[in-house]
Amino acid sequence: MDALRQRYAASLADKRAALVEAWEAWRASDYSTVRLRELAMLAHRLAGSAGSYGYDELGARASALDRVASALQDAPGDNARLDDAVRAVLAAIDTAQARR
């Protein structure tokens, strides 16, 4: 299990980069629903995997981002909330990486 945790920890940099890329693509697309779905999917996957490897705070932040992104798909408008949620996930990833 330790080897799996180490591999997951090593993958956090790639997960962070993918999240930033999706976030920037969403913003550059004038808040496209398709791009928002991609961002939500990344958050959903991260929420599901982080807790399994002991990153409970990261999992909680990613889950919150998933909820915000899903809500925006149904009722566009509060883009600042999504930006805040992304920043919270990025901070949680940074904290998790520093903990390694």
Buried (B, 14 or more C-beta within 10 A) or exposed (E): EEEEBEEBBEEBEEBBEBBBEBBEBBBEEEBEEEBBBBBBEBBBBBBEBBBEBEBEBBBBBBBBBBBBBBBBEEEEEEBEBBBEBBEBBBEBBEEBBEEE
